[in-house]
Amino acid sequence: AGSFQDAGVIQCAYNLNFPLPAVLASSAQCPAWSAFSVSSPAVVLETAEDRAEAVVVRLYEAHGSTVVAWLQTSLPIKEAMLCDLLERPVARGCLPLEQRGIRLSFTPFRVISLLLVLRR
């Protein structure tokens, strides 16, 4: 019912096409943990790739809207900067690390790539 945004079609498509693998584990309780979260359902974190002392994160706006989203991570980030699709930092691309995370502004269907430099 409603629009594809209201119905959560994008999340359902990801769940269908990229299901989480089941792994046998001990009966010990493990706390839930997530490396990243995004504050807006309109923004999809497509990939996070590990590099030497950094992580490249690619996100896109999927609803055709203009939105501000906060990217939060539990990783020890020292610096965040915008990069191009070839993962090279762009001029004046440093983003402030704020209490709420990293503030990102999206226009419809915009792709943003970030280079997150990790603390040692």
N, CA, C and O atoms as a GROMACS GRO file, in nm:
protein
  480
    1ALA      N    1   0.084  -0.119   0.000
    1ALA     CA    2   0.000   0.000   0.000
    1ALA      C    3   0.089   0.124   0.000
    1ALA      O    4   0.196   0.125   0.060
    2GLY      N    5   0.042   0.229  -0.068
    2GLY     CA    6   0.118   0.353  -0.071
    2GLY      C    7   0.225   0.350  -0.178
    2GLY      O    8   0.220   0.270  -0.271
    3SER      N    9   0.321   0.440  -0.164
    3SER     CA   10   0.429   0.451  -0.263
    3SER      C   11   0.535   0.343  -0.239
    3SER      O   12   0.534   0.274  -0.137
    4PHE      N   13   0.626   0.330  -0.335
    4PHE     CA   14   0.734   0.232  -0.315
    4PHE      C   15   0.822   0.270  -0.197
    4PHE      O   16   0.881   0.184  -0.132
    5GLN      N   17   0.830   0.402  -0.168
    5GLN     CA   18   0.908   0.446  -0.052
    5GLN      C   19   0.841   0.400   0.077
    5GLN      O   20   0.908   0.347   0.167
    6ASP      N   21   0.708   0.419   0.086
    6ASP     CA   22   0.634   0.378   0.206
    6ASP      C   23   0.637   0.227   0.225
    6ASP      O   24   0.641   0.178   0.338
    7ALA      N   25   0.637   0.153   0.115
    7ALA     CA   26   0.633   0.007   0.122
    7ALA      C   27   0.770  -0.055   0.151
    7ALA      O   28   0.778  -0.175   0.179
    8GLY      N   29   0.877   0.025   0.144
    8GLY     CA   30   1.010  -0.029   0.170
    8GLY      C   31   1.060  -0.123   0.062
    8GLY      O   32   1.131  -0.219   0.091
    9VAL      N   33   1.024  -0.095  -0.063
    9VAL     CA   34   1.059  -0.183  -0.175
    9VAL      C   35   1.211  -0.198  -0.189
    9VAL      O   36   1.259  -0.308  -0.215
   10ILE      N   37   1.285  -0.091  -0.174
   10ILE     CA   38   1.430  -0.099  -0.192
   10ILE      C   39   1.493  -0.192  -0.089
   10ILE      O   40   1.575  -0.276  -0.124
   11GLN      N   41   1.456  -0.178   0.038
   11GLN     CA   42   1.509  -0.266   0.142
   11GLN      C   43   1.469  -0.411   0.117
   11GLN      O   44   1.550  -0.501   0.135
   12CYS      N   45   1.345  -0.435   0.077
   12CYS     CA   46   1.300  -0.572   0.048
   12CYS      C   47   1.378  -0.631  -0.069
   12CYS      O   48   1.410  -0.750  -0.068
   13ALA      N   49   1.408  -0.549  -0.171
   13ALA     CA   50   1.485  -0.598  -0.285
   13ALA      C   51   1.626  -0.636  -0.244
   13ALA      O   52   1.679  -0.738  -0.288
   14TYR      N   53   1.688  -0.555  -0.158
   14TYR     CA   54   1.821  -0.590  -0.108
   14TYR      C   55   1.815  -0.718  -0.026
   14TYR      O   56   1.903  -0.803  -0.039
   15ASN      N   57   1.714  -0.733   0.058
   15ASN     CA   58   1.701  -0.854   0.140
   15ASN      C   59   1.684  -0.978   0.053
   15ASN      O   60   1.736  -1.085   0.085
   16LEU      N   61   1.611  -0.965  -0.059
   16LEU     CA   62   1.589  -1.077  -0.150
   16LEU      C   63   1.716  -1.110  -0.228
   16LEU      O   64   1.753  -1.227  -0.239
   17ASN      N   65   1.783  -1.010  -0.282
   17ASN     CA   66   1.897  -1.032  -0.369
   17ASN      C   67   2.029  -1.053  -0.296
   17ASN      O   68   2.120  -1.114  -0.352
   18PHE      N   69   2.039  -1.005  -0.173
   18PHE     CA   70   2.160  -1.021  -0.093
   18PHE      C   71   2.125  -1.068   0.048
   18PHE      O   72   2.144  -0.994   0.144
   19PRO      N   73   2.073  -1.190   0.061
   19PRO     CA   74   2.032  -1.236   0.194
   19PRO      C   75   2.154  -1.253   0.286
   19PRO      O   76   2.264  -1.284   0.241
   20LEU      N   77   2.130  -1.232   0.415
   20LEU     CA   78   2.236  -1.254   0.512
   20LEU      C   79   2.262  -1.404   0.523
   20LEU      O   80   2.168  -1.483   0.536
   21PRO      N   81   2.389  -1.444   0.518
   21PRO     CA   82   2.418  -1.588   0.530
   21PRO      C   83   2.399  -1.635   0.674
   21PRO      O   84   2.428  -1.562   0.769
   22ALA      N   85   2.351  -1.755   0.689
   22ALA     CA   86   2.336  -1.815   0.821
   22ALA      C   87   2.468  -1.880   0.860
   22ALA      O   88   2.529  -1.952   0.780
   23VAL      N   89   2.513  -1.855   0.981
   23VAL     CA   90   2.638  -1.910   1.031
   23VAL      C   91   2.611  -1.977   1.164
   23VAL      O   92   2.550  -1.917   1.253
   24LEU      N   93   2.656  -2.100   1.178
   24LEU     CA   94   2.641  -2.168   1.306
   24LEU      C   95   2.732  -2.103   1.408
   24LEU      O   96   2.847  -2.071   1.379
   25ALA      N   97   2.680  -2.083   1.526
   25ALA     CA   98   2.757  -2.017   1.632
   25ALA      C   99   2.731  -2.090   1.763
   25ALA      O  100   2.640  -2.172   1.774
   26SER      N  101   2.811  -2.058   1.861
   26SER     CA  102   2.790  -2.118   1.991
   26SER      C  103   2.662  -2.061   2.052
   26SER      O  104   2.605  -1.964   2.001
   27SER      N  105   2.620  -2.120   2.160
   27SER     CA  106   2.498  -2.073   2.225
   27SER      C  107   2.521  -1.949   2.310
   27SER      O  108   2.426  -1.896   2.368
   28ALA      N  109   2.646  -1.901   2.318
   28ALA     CA  110   2.676  -1.781   2.397
   28ALA      C  111   2.609  -1.660   2.334
   28ALA      O  112   2.606  -1.645   2.212
   29GLN      N  113   2.554  -1.575   2.417
   29GLN     CA  114   2.488  -1.454   2.370
   29GLN      C  115   2.592  -1.350   2.328
   29GLN      O  116   2.685  -1.320   2.403
   30CYS      N  117   2.574  -1.296   2.210
   30CYS     CA  118   2.663  -1.190   2.161
   30CYS      C  119   2.581  -1.062   2.146
   30CYS      O  120   2.468  -1.066   2.097
   31PRO      N  121   2.637  -0.949   2.187
   31PRO     CA  122   2.562  -0.824   2.171
   31PRO      C  123   2.550  -0.787   2.023
   31PRO      O  124   2.639  -0.816   1.943
   32ALA      N  125   2.440  -0.722   1.990
   32ALA     CA  126   2.420  -0.676   1.852
   32ALA      C  127   2.522  -0.566   1.822
   32ALA      O  128   2.554  -0.485   1.909
   33TRP      N  129   2.571  -0.563   1.700
   33TRP     CA  130   2.671  -0.465   1.661
   33TRP      C  131   2.654  -0.431   1.514
   33TRP      O  132   2.625  -0.519   1.432
   34SER      N  133   2.670  -0.306   1.481
   34SER     CA  134   2.663  -0.262   1.342
   34SER      C  135   2.772  -0.159   1.321
   34SER      O  136   2.790  -0.069   1.404
   35ALA      N  137   2.846  -0.170   1.211
   35ALA     CA  138   2.954  -0.076   1.183
   35ALA      C  139   2.900   0.059   1.139
   35ALA      O  140   2.961   0.162   1.169
   36PHE      N  141   2.784   0.062   1.069
   36PHE     CA  142   2.730   0.185   1.015
   36PHE      C  143   2.579   0.191   1.033
   36PHE      O  144   2.511   0.088   1.038
   37SER      N  145   2.528   0.314   1.043
   37SER     CA  146   2.384   0.337   1.034
   37SER      C  147   2.362   0.470   0.964
   37SER      O  148   2.446   0.560   0.972
   38VAL      N  149   2.250   0.481   0.895
   38VAL     CA  150   2.214   0.602   0.821
   38VAL      C  151   2.078   0.647   0.872
   38VAL      O  152   1.987   0.566   0.889
   39SER      N  153   2.064   0.778   0.897
   39SER     CA  154   1.943   0.830   0.962
   39SER      C  155   1.822   0.838   0.870
   39SER      O  156   1.710   0.853   0.921
   40SER      N  157   1.837   0.828   0.740
   40SER     CA  158   1.724   0.844   0.648
   40SER      C  159   1.699   0.716   0.570
   40SER      O  160   1.792   0.657   0.517
   41PRO      N  161   1.572   0.673   0.562
   41PRO     CA  162   1.542   0.554   0.480
   41PRO      C  163   1.559   0.581   0.331
   41PRO      O  164   1.562   0.487   0.252
   42ALA      N  165   1.570   0.708   0.291
   42ALA     CA  166   1.589   0.741   0.150
   42ALA      C  167   1.733   0.720   0.105
   42ALA      O  168   1.760   0.716  -0.015
   43VAL      N  169   1.825   0.705   0.199
   43VAL     CA  170   1.967   0.690   0.167
   43VAL      C  171   2.008   0.545   0.190
   43VAL      O  172   1.984   0.488   0.296
   44VAL      N  173   2.071   0.487   0.087
   44VAL     CA  174   2.116   0.349   0.094
   44VAL      C  175   2.269   0.347   0.102
   44VAL      O  176   2.336   0.408   0.019
   45LEU      N  177   2.322   0.277   0.200
   45LEU     CA  178   2.465   0.254   0.207
   45LEU      C  179   2.491   0.132   0.121
   45LEU      O  180   2.462   0.019   0.161
   46GLU      N  181   2.544   0.155   0.004
   46GLU     CA  182   2.560   0.049  -0.096
   46GLU      C  183   2.680  -0.040  -0.066
   46GLU      O  184   2.670  -0.163  -0.076
   47THR      N  185   2.792   0.019  -0.029
   47THR     CA  186   2.911  -0.061  -0.007
   47THR      C  187   3.006   0.007   0.091
   47THR      O  188   3.008   0.130   0.103
   48ALA      N  189   3.084  -0.073   0.159
   48ALA     CA  190   3.193  -0.024   0.244
   48ALA      C  191   3.311  -0.116   0.216
   48ALA      O  192   3.305  -0.236   0.241
   49GLU      N  193   3.417  -0.058   0.163
   49GLU     CA  194   3.535  -0.136   0.124
   49GLU      C  195   3.653  -0.101   0.212
   49GLU      O  196   3.683   0.015   0.238
   50ASP      N  197   3.718  -0.204   0.258
   50ASP     CA  198   3.834  -0.190   0.345
   50ASP      C  199   3.957  -0.155   0.262
   50ASP      O  200   3.985  -0.218   0.161
   51ARG      N  201   4.031  -0.054   0.307
   51ARG     CA  202   4.159  -0.016   0.248
   51ARG      C  203   4.261  -0.007   0.360
   51ARG      O  204   4.226  -0.016   0.478
   52ALA      N  205   4.387   0.011   0.323
   52ALA     CA  206   4.491   0.027   0.425
   52ALA      C  207   4.462   0.150   0.508
   52ALA      O  208   4.465   0.262   0.456
   53GLU      N  209   4.434   0.132   0.636
   53GLU     CA  210   4.409   0.238   0.732
   53GLU      C  211   4.289   0.327   0.698
   53GLU      O  212   4.280   0.441   0.745
   54ALA      N  213   4.197   0.277   0.616
   54ALA     CA  214   4.080   0.355   0.578
   54ALA      C  215   3.968   0.263   0.531
   54ALA      O  216   3.988   0.144   0.507
   55VAL      N  217   3.849   0.321   0.519
   55VAL     CA  218   3.733   0.253   0.464
   55VAL      C  219   3.670   0.348   0.364
   55VAL      O  220   3.653   0.466   0.392
   56VAL      N  221   3.634   0.295   0.245
   56VAL     CA  222   3.560   0.374   0.146
   56VAL      C  223   3.414   0.334   0.155
   56VAL      O  224   3.382   0.215   0.148
   57VAL      N  225   3.327   0.432   0.172
   57VAL     CA  226   3.183   0.408   0.185
   57VAL      C  227   3.113   0.478   0.070
   57VAL      O  228   3.140   0.594   0.041
   58ARG      N  229   3.021   0.406   0.005
   58ARG     CA  230   2.944   0.465  -0.104
   58ARG      C  231   2.796   0.459  -0.068
   58ARG      O  232   2.743   0.353  -0.033
   59LEU      N  233   2.731   0.576  -0.076
   59LEU     CA  234   2.588   0.587  -0.044
   59LEU      C  235   2.517   0.653  -0.160
   59LEU      O  236   2.578   0.726  -0.238
   60TYR      N  237   2.386   0.629  -0.171
   60TYR     CA  238   2.307   0.701  -0.272
   60TYR      C  239   2.167   0.729  -0.220
   60TYR      O  240   2.115   0.658  -0.134
   61GLU      N  241   2.107   0.834  -0.276
   61GLU     CA  242   1.970   0.871  -0.245
   61GLU      C  243   1.880   0.792  -0.339
   61GLU      O  244   1.896   0.803  -0.460
   62ALA      N  245   1.787   0.714  -0.287
   62ALA     CA  246   1.710   0.619  -0.366
   62ALA      C  247   1.564   0.657  -0.389
   62ALA      O  248   1.496   0.591  -0.467
   63HIS      N  249   1.514   0.761  -0.324
   63HIS     CA  250   1.372   0.794  -0.334
   63HIS      C  251   1.342   0.909  -0.430
   63HIS      O  252   1.225   0.942  -0.451
   64GLY      N  253   1.444   0.969  -0.487
   64GLY     CA  254   1.420   1.084  -0.575
   64GLY      C  255   1.389   1.210  -0.497
   64GLY      O  256   1.311   1.294  -0.543
   65SER      N  257   1.448   1.224  -0.381
   65SER     CA  258   1.418   1.338  -0.293
   65SER      C  259   1.547   1.411  -0.257
   65SER      O  260   1.657   1.362  -0.280
   66THR      N  261   1.530   1.530  -0.200
   66THR     CA  262   1.641   1.605  -0.143
   66THR      C  263   1.636   1.581   0.007
   66THR      O  264   1.533   1.605   0.070
   67VAL      N  265   1.747   1.535   0.063
   67VAL     CA  266   1.745   1.495   0.203
   67VAL      C  267   1.883   1.517   0.266
   67VAL      O  268   1.986   1.507   0.200
   68VAL      N  269   1.880   1.547   0.396
   68VAL     CA  270   2.003   1.550   0.476
   68VAL      C  271   2.001   1.424   0.562
   68VAL      O  272   1.902   1.394   0.629
   69ALA      N  273   2.110   1.350   0.558
   69ALA     CA  274   2.120   1.227   0.636
   69ALA      C  275   2.248   1.229   0.718
   69ALA      O  276   2.347   1.293   0.681
   70TRP      N  277   2.244   1.158   0.828
   70TRP     CA  278   2.361   1.145   0.915
   70TRP      C  279   2.412   1.002   0.904
   70TRP      O  280   2.337   0.906   0.924
   71LEU      N  281   2.541   0.990   0.872
   71LEU     CA  282   2.607   0.860   0.872
   71LEU      C  283   2.677   0.845   1.006
   71LEU      O  284   2.761   0.928   1.044
   72GLN      N  285   2.643   0.739   1.078
   72GLN     CA  286   2.707   0.711   1.205
   72GLN      C  287   2.785   0.581   1.193
   72GLN      O  288   2.746   0.490   1.120
   73THR      N  289   2.896   0.574   1.264
   73THR     CA  290   2.977   0.453   1.262
   73THR      C  291   3.036   0.427   1.400
   73THR      O  292   3.061   0.519   1.478
   74SER      N  293   3.057   0.301   1.427
   74SER     CA  294   3.123   0.263   1.552
   74SER      C  295   3.274   0.245   1.530
   74SER      O  296   3.346   0.211   1.623
   75LEU      N  297   3.320   0.268   1.409
   75LEU     CA  298   3.463   0.258   1.379
   75LEU      C  299   3.535   0.383   1.431
   75LEU      O  300   3.475   0.490   1.441
   76PRO      N  301   3.661   0.370   1.465
   76PRO     CA  302   3.738   0.485   1.516
   76PRO      C  303   3.786   0.574   1.401
   76PRO      O  304   3.896   0.556   1.348
   77ILE      N  305   3.703   0.670   1.362
   77ILE     CA  306   3.732   0.757   1.247
   77ILE      C  307   3.817   0.875   1.292
   77ILE      O  308   3.784   0.943   1.389
   78LYS      N  309   3.925   0.900   1.220
   78LYS     CA  310   4.011   1.015   1.245
   78LYS      C  311   3.974   1.130   1.152
   78LYS      O  312   3.982   1.247   1.192
   79GLU      N  313   3.934   1.098   1.028
   79GLU     CA  314   3.907   1.200   0.928
   79GLU      C  315   3.809   1.144   0.825
   79GLU      O  316   3.815   1.026   0.790
   80ALA      N  317   3.717   1.229   0.777
   80ALA     CA  318   3.622   1.191   0.674
   80ALA      C  319   3.634   1.289   0.558
   80ALA      O  320   3.633   1.411   0.579
   81MET      N  321   3.643   1.236   0.437
   81MET     CA  322   3.652   1.326   0.321
   81MET      C  323   3.576   1.268   0.203
   81MET      O  324   3.569   1.147   0.184
   82LEU      N  325   3.520   1.360   0.125
   82LEU     CA  326   3.453   1.320   0.003
   82LEU      C  327   3.558   1.271  -0.096
   82LEU      O  328   3.669   1.323  -0.100
   83CYS      N  329   3.521   1.172  -0.177
   83CYS     CA  330   3.612   1.128  -0.283
   83CYS      C  331   3.530   1.103  -0.409
   83CYS      O  332   3.408   1.092  -0.405
   84ASP      N  333   3.600   1.095  -0.522
   84ASP     CA  334   3.531   1.070  -0.648
   84ASP      C  335   3.504   0.920  -0.662
   84ASP      O  336   3.537   0.842  -0.573
   85LEU      N  337   3.444   0.881  -0.775
   85LEU     CA  338   3.409   0.740  -0.793
   85LEU      C  339   3.532   0.651  -0.810
   85LEU      O  340   3.521   0.529  -0.801
   86LEU      N  341   3.648   0.712  -0.835
   86LEU     CA  342   3.772   0.635  -0.839
   86LEU      C  343   3.841   0.634  -0.702
   86LEU      O  344   3.955   0.588  -0.689
   87GLU      N  345   3.770   0.685  -0.601
   87GLU     CA  346   3.812   0.685  -0.460
   87GLU      C  347   3.933   0.774  -0.434
   87GLU      O  348   4.013   0.745  -0.345
   88ARG      N  349   3.945   0.882  -0.512
   88ARG     CA  350   4.049   0.983  -0.489
   88ARG      C  351   3.984   1.099  -0.415
   88ARG      O  352   3.878   1.145  -0.457
   89PRO      N  353   4.045   1.148  -0.306
   89PRO     CA  354   3.989   1.263  -0.233
   89PRO      C  355   3.972   1.383  -0.324
   89PRO      O  356   4.056   1.409  -0.410
   90VAL      N  357   3.861   1.456  -0.305
   90VAL     CA  358   3.834   1.576  -0.384
   90VAL      C  359   3.880   1.699  -0.306
   90VAL      O  360   3.886   1.698  -0.183
   91ALA      N  361   3.912   1.805  -0.380
   91ALA     CA  362   3.956   1.930  -0.317
   91ALA      C  363   3.845   1.983  -0.226
   91ALA      O  364   3.727   1.977  -0.262
   92ARG      N  365   3.882   2.034  -0.113
   92ARG     CA  366   3.788   2.089  -0.013
   92ARG      C  367   3.680   1.988   0.025
   92ARG      O  368   3.565   2.024   0.047
   93GLY      N  369   3.718   1.862   0.033
   93GLY     CA  370   3.620   1.757   0.060
   93GLY      C  371   3.618   1.708   0.203
   93GLY      O  372   3.547   1.612   0.233
   94CYS      N  373   3.693   1.772   0.293
   94CYS     CA  374   3.694   1.727   0.433
   94CYS      C  375   3.560   1.758   0.499
   94CYS      O  376   3.506   1.868   0.484
   95LEU      N  377   3.508   1.662   0.570
   95LEU     CA  378   3.379   1.677   0.640
   95LEU      C  379   3.402   1.673   0.790
   95LEU      O  380   3.483   1.594   0.838
   96PRO      N  381   3.332   1.759   0.864
   96PRO     CA  382   3.350   1.757   1.010
   96PRO      C  383   3.288   1.631   1.072
   96PRO      O  384   3.184   1.582   1.028
   97LEU      N  385   3.356   1.581   1.174
   97LEU     CA  386   3.303   1.470   1.252
   97LEU      C  387   3.226   1.530   1.368
   97LEU      O  388   3.284   1.592   1.457
   98GLU      N  389   3.095   1.512   1.368
   98GLU     CA  390   3.009   1.572   1.469
   98GLU      C  391   2.956   1.466   1.564
   98GLU      O  392   2.971   1.346   1.539
   99GLN      N  393   2.894   1.509   1.671
   99GLN     CA  394   2.838   1.417   1.770
   99GLN      C  395   2.737   1.321   1.706
   99GLN      O  396   2.733   1.203   1.740
  100ARG      N  397   2.656   1.372   1.613
  100ARG     CA  398   2.554   1.290   1.547
  100ARG      C  399   2.612   1.205   1.435
  100ARG      O  400   2.543   1.118   1.382
  101GLY      N  401   2.737   1.228   1.399
  101GLY     CA  402   2.799   1.152   1.291
  101GLY      C  403   2.852   1.246   1.183
  101GLY      O  404   2.902   1.354   1.211
  102ILE      N  405   2.839   1.202   1.059
  102ILE     CA  406   2.884   1.280   0.944
  102ILE      C  407   2.759   1.325   0.868
  102ILE      O  408   2.677   1.243   0.826
  103ARG      N  409   2.745   1.457   0.852
  103ARG     CA  410   2.627   1.514   0.786
  103ARG      C  411   2.647   1.510   0.635
  103ARG      O  412   2.748   1.558   0.583
  104LEU      N  413   2.549   1.453   0.564
  104LEU     CA  414   2.555   1.440   0.420
  104LEU      C  415   2.428   1.497   0.357
  104LEU      O  416   2.318   1.467   0.402
  105SER      N  417   2.445   1.578   0.254
  105SER     CA  418   2.330   1.637   0.183
  105SER      C  419   2.316   1.570   0.047
  105SER      O  420   2.410   1.565  -0.032
  106PHE      N  421   2.197   1.520   0.021
  106PHE     CA  422   2.168   1.450  -0.104
  106PHE      C  423   2.064   1.524  -0.186
  106PHE      O  424   1.967   1.577  -0.132
  107THR      N  425   2.085   1.526  -0.316
  107THR     CA  426   1.982   1.565  -0.412
  107THR      C  427   1.931   1.434  -0.472
  107THR      O  428   1.990   1.328  -0.447
  108PRO      N  429   1.822   1.437  -0.551
  108PRO     CA  430   1.767   1.312  -0.602
  108PRO      C  431   1.869   1.223  -0.673
  108PRO      O  432   1.936   1.266  -0.767
  109PHE      N  433   1.880   1.101  -0.627
  109PHE     CA  434   1.961   0.994  -0.685
  109PHE      C  435   2.112   1.022  -0.683
  109PHE      O  436   2.187   0.959  -0.756
  110ARG      N  437   2.155   1.116  -0.601
  110ARG     CA  438   2.297   1.149  -0.592
  110ARG      C  439   2.375   1.035  -0.526
  110ARG      O  440   2.328   0.972  -0.431
  111VAL      N  441   2.494   1.010  -0.578
  111VAL     CA  442   2.587   0.913  -0.519
  111VAL      C  443   2.696   0.991  -0.446
  111VAL      O  444   2.752   1.086  -0.501
  112ILE      N  445   2.726   0.951  -0.323
  112ILE     CA  446   2.834   1.013  -0.247
  112ILE      C  447   2.931   0.903  -0.205
  112ILE      O  448   2.891   0.800  -0.151
  113SER      N  449   3.059   0.927  -0.232
  113SER     CA  450   3.164   0.836  -0.187
  113SER      C  451   3.246   0.907  -0.081
  113SER      O  452   3.283   1.023  -0.097
  114LEU      N  453   3.274   0.836   0.027
  114LEU     CA  454   3.351   0.891   0.138
  114LEU      C  455   3.473   0.805   0.164
  114LEU      O  456   3.469   0.682   0.155
  115LEU      N  457   3.582   0.872   0.196
  115LEU     CA  458   3.702   0.804   0.244
  115LEU      C  459   3.710   0.832   0.393
  115LEU      O  460   3.726   0.947   0.435
  116LEU      N  461   3.700   0.728   0.473
  116LEU     CA  462   3.705   0.741   0.618
  116LEU      C  463   3.839   0.688   0.667
  116LEU      O  464   3.865   0.568   0.664
  117VAL      N  465   3.924   0.779   0.712
  117VAL     CA  466   4.056   0.743   0.761
  117VAL      C  467   4.043   0.699   0.906
  117VAL      O  468   3.983   0.769   0.988
  118LEU      N  469   4.099   0.585   0.939
  118LEU     CA  470   4.085   0.527   1.072
  118LEU      C  471   4.200   0.569   1.163
  118LEU      O  472   4.314   0.585   1.119
  119ARG      N  473   4.168   0.586   1.293
  119ARG     CA  474   4.273   0.609   1.393
  119ARG      C  475   4.345   0.477   1.417
  119ARG      O  476   4.286   0.370   1.403
  120ARG      N  477   4.470   0.486   1.452
  120ARG     CA  478   4.547   0.364   1.482
  120ARG      C  479   4.524   0.318   1.623
  120ARG      O  480   4.580   0.218   1.666
   0.00000   0.00000   0.00000
